[in-house]
Amino acid sequence: MKRIGTPHEEDASGAKARIEYVGKMRGLKPPPPSESSYPAAFQAARIRRMSPEDLDRVMEIAASLKDAPQWPREAYTAALDMDPNQDATPRRIALVTDGGQAGKVMGLAVASLIPPQAELETIAVDAHYQRSGLARGLFAELADRLRLAGVTEIILEVRASNERALGLYRRLGFVEIGRRPGYYQAPAEDAILMRLELEGFEPEAAHAGKP
Ligand SMILES: CC(C)(COP(=O)(O)OP(=O)(O)OC[C@H]1O[C@@H](n2cnc3c(N)ncnc32)[C@H](O)[C@@H]1OP(=O)(O)O)[C@@H](O)C(=O)NCCC(=O)NCCS
């Protein structure tokens, strides 16, 4: 998403540790009965803040996805919420979704914020678990936390050819607000700029009208 996704600052913490059970809270699609590779733990999937122990797995997921930004480890470390001052507004919020208990991390999302604006810097789901609503659940939780931090709009940039990401963002209600010709390199490609107003955003509503 970001061409150079390297956070430069340490984060201050504002978000309280909060666990939400994705399947229960966000209306995840149940696994198809015929899908034997679907992990049983998925039903207990939860979203929580990214921790230093997650970083090997987070980097493994990013490395396995050609469209995911490849951040150096230090960039993720800088995005973690490690400031003991729980009242400060965080400058980044980094979340993962895992299978509950000791379940492995299946996806991640990171946003930077300077209220009232935030930028969705990366969102990625292990290919094995894609198209099950995990990215939507991650984004919904991120949006809740950003709202609490005083954010009213989220912007992002995405490669023009990244159909999966564009599909996700449009489903979430992002609208295209511009284009940066040749913004990305290797391969050279335009960036599409998108924006979402958080007022009135309801993740479930993003699914309204879907058969
Ligand atoms: C983009 C990505 C994060 C989506 O994750 P996901 O967990 O599969 O997404 P969800 O299951 O929550 O899908 C939500 C919506 O996104 C859209 N979407 C997801 N995958 C799609 C695809 N392959 N084609 C078109 N639309 C897609 C759909 O509208 C979908 O809703 P639906 O399944 O009810 O139709 C995932 O494909 C990914 O990790 N891609 C590689 C990394 C990347 O490109 N990240 C974005 C740039 S940082």
The ligand as an SDF file (V2000), in Angstrom:
LIG
                    3D

 48 50  0  0  0  0  0  0  0  0999 V2000
   -6.9890   -7.5920    0.1520 C   0  0  0  0  0  0  0  0  0  0  0  0
   -7.0390   -8.6510    1.2580 C   0  0  0  0  0  0  0  0  0  0  0  0
   -6.4540   -8.0610    2.5250 C   0  0  0  0  0  0  0  0  0  0  0  0
   -8.5130   -9.0760    1.4930 C   0  0  0  0  0  0  0  0  0  0  0  0
   -8.5310   -9.9730    2.5890 O   0  0  0  0  0  0  0  0  0  0  0  0
   -9.7560  -11.0110    2.8070 P   0  0  0  0  0  0  0  0  0  0  0  0
   -9.7060  -11.4630    4.2300 O   0  0  0  0  0  0  0  0  0  0  0  0
   -9.7190  -12.0330    1.7710 O   0  0  0  0  0  0  0  0  0  0  0  0
  -10.9940  -10.0570    2.5630 O   0  0  0  0  0  0  0  0  0  0  0  0
  -12.4980  -10.3580    3.0680 P   0  0  0  0  0  0  0  0  0  0  0  0
  -12.7550  -11.8190    3.0310 O   0  0  0  0  0  0  0  0  0  0  0  0
  -12.7240   -9.6360    4.3350 O   0  0  0  0  0  0  0  0  0  0  0  0
  -13.3030   -9.6980    1.8920 O   0  0  0  0  0  0  0  0  0  0  0  0
  -14.0960   -8.5410    2.0510 C   0  0  0  0  0  0  0  0  0  0  0  0
  -14.4820   -8.0450    0.6810 C   0  0  0  0  0  0  0  0  0  0  0  0
  -13.3360   -7.6650   -0.0830 O   0  0  0  0  0  0  0  0  0  0  0  0
  -13.5740   -7.9540   -1.4650 C   0  0  0  0  0  0  0  0  0  0  0  0
  -12.6190   -8.9660   -1.9380 N   0  0  0  0  0  0  0  0  0  0  0  0
  -11.8600   -9.7830   -1.1810 C   0  0  0  0  0  0  0  0  0  0  0  0
  -11.1330  -10.5840   -1.9870 N   0  0  0  0  0  0  0  0  0  0  0  0
  -11.4590  -10.2660   -3.2500 C   0  0  0  0  0  0  0  0  0  0  0  0
  -11.0450  -10.7630   -4.5070 C   0  0  0  0  0  0  0  0  0  0  0  0
  -10.1440  -11.7530   -4.6160 N   0  0  0  0  0  0  0  0  0  0  0  0
  -11.5760  -10.2090   -5.6200 N   0  0  0  0  0  0  0  0  0  0  0  0
  -12.4840   -9.2000   -5.5250 C   0  0  0  0  0  0  0  0  0  0  0  0
  -12.9320   -8.7060   -4.3480 N   0  0  0  0  0  0  0  0  0  0  0  0
  -12.4040   -9.2350   -3.2250 C   0  0  0  0  0  0  0  0  0  0  0  0
  -14.9830   -8.4920   -1.5460 C   0  0  0  0  0  0  0  0  0  0  0  0
  -15.8690   -7.4090   -1.7350 O   0  0  0  0  0  0  0  0  0  0  0  0
  -15.1350   -9.0940   -0.1650 C   0  0  0  0  0  0  0  0  0  0  0  0
  -16.4650   -9.2550    0.2300 O   0  0  0  0  0  0  0  0  0  0  0  0
  -17.2440  -10.6410   -0.1290 P   0  0  0  0  0  0  0  0  0  0  0  0
  -16.3130  -11.7930    0.1170 O   0  0  0  0  0  0  0  0  0  0  0  0
  -18.3920  -10.6250    0.8110 O   0  0  0  0  0  0  0  0  0  0  0  0
  -17.6030  -10.5000   -1.5600 O   0  0  0  0  0  0  0  0  0  0  0  0
   -6.2680   -9.9310    0.8510 C   0  0  0  0  0  0  0  0  0  0  0  0
   -6.6740  -10.3160   -0.4370 O   0  0  0  0  0  0  0  0  0  0  0  0
   -4.7750   -9.7510    0.8620 C   0  0  0  0  0  0  0  0  0  0  0  0
   -4.1230   -9.9740    1.8820 O   0  0  0  0  0  0  0  0  0  0  0  0
   -4.1840   -9.3750   -0.2920 N   0  0  0  0  0  0  0  0  0  0  0  0
   -2.7280   -9.2260   -0.3830 C   0  0  0  0  0  0  0  0  0  0  0  0
   -2.2250   -8.0160    0.4000 C   0  0  0  0  0  0  0  0  0  0  0  0
   -2.8130   -6.7390   -0.1470 C   0  0  0  0  0  0  0  0  0  0  0  0
   -2.9360   -6.5390   -1.3490 O   0  0  0  0  0  0  0  0  0  0  0  0
   -3.1790   -5.8250    0.7770 N   0  0  0  0  0  0  0  0  0  0  0  0
   -3.7290   -4.5470    0.3860 C   0  0  0  0  0  0  0  0  0  0  0  0
   -2.6670   -3.5640    0.0950 C   0  0  0  0  0  0  0  0  0  0  0  0
   -1.7140   -3.2240    1.5610 S   0  0  0  0  0  0  0  0  0  0  0  0
  1  2  1  0
  2  3  1  0
  2  4  1  0
  2 36  1  0
  4  5  1  0
  5  6  1  0
  6  7  2  0
  6  8  1  0
  6  9  1  0
  9 10  1  0
 10 11  2  0
 10 12  1  0
 10 13  1  0
 13 14  1  0
 14 15  1  0
 15 16  1  0
 15 30  1  0
 16 17  1  0
 17 18  1  0
 17 28  1  0
 18 19  1  0
 18 27  1  0
 19 20  2  0
 20 21  1  0
 21 22  1  0
 21 27  2  0
 22 23  1  0
 22 24  2  0
 24 25  1  0
 25 26  2  0
 26 27  1  0
 28 29  1  0
 28 30  1  0
 30 31  1  0
 31 32  1  0
 32 33  2  0
 32 34  1  0
 32 35  1  0
 36 37  1  0
 36 38  1  0
 38 39  2  0
 38 40  1  0
 40 41  1  0
 41 42  1  0
 42 43  1  0
 43 44  2  0
 43 45  1  0
 45 46  1  0
 46 47  1  0
 47 48  1  0
M  END
$$$$
